[in-house]
């Protein structure tokens, strides 16, 4: 069996184009998560970059810093799960191995 190096190059270019489209699609996806009945909201991109963090005045006015930290962490975790679901939906039900996202 003889391998044509030009076929390998064509396949590599096609894979590179597909990866570029995949990266673009991931960057366009956003999802949000919230906690405390909506007192804290975190929005992320498909690349897990934080777009925004919103804290309700009543949560910010509380003197309990630990509670606020817990609410932010819970909202972030919720946003991550929602991004994973959005990516799976948008990318045709692709399954991501643990640790990839």
C-alpha positions, -999 to +999 in steps of 0.1 A: +000+000+000+014+033-011+006+065+008+002+097-012+017+126+009-006+150-009-036+131+004-023+134+039-018+172+034-053+176+021-067+158+051-046+178+075-059+211+059-095+199+061-091+190+098-075+224+104-104+242+087-129+221+108-110+230+140-112+267+131-149+264+126-153+245+158-133+272+177-154+300+162-186+282+171-174+277+207-166+314+210-201+324+199-219+303+225-228+319+258-247+306+288-255+319+323-259+304+357-274+318+388-277+312+425-296+325+455-328+328+436-311+350+410-292+372+434-259+362+417-256+356+380-225+346+360-224+345+322-197+325+303-187+319+267-182+284+253-144+290+260-153+293+297-144+331+297-164+352+321-186+377+302-203+392+332-210+388+369-241+404+383-248+407+420-281+420+433-279+450+457-294+430+485-267+403+482-240+429+480-253+448+510-251+416+532-223+417+556-218+379+552-188+377+528-187+339+530-223+337+518-216+360+489-185+339+479-206+307+481-233+323+459-207+334+433-191+299+432-225+282+429-235+306+400-202+299+383-207+261+386-242+265+372-230+285+343-203+259+335-230+232+334-252+253+312-223+260+288-216+223+285-253+217+277-253+245+251-221+232+235-235+197+233-267+210+217-250+233+192-223+208+182-247+180+174-247+162+207-209+158+209-198+142+241-169+159+257-144+137+277-140+146+314-116+174+319-120+188+284-145+214+295 
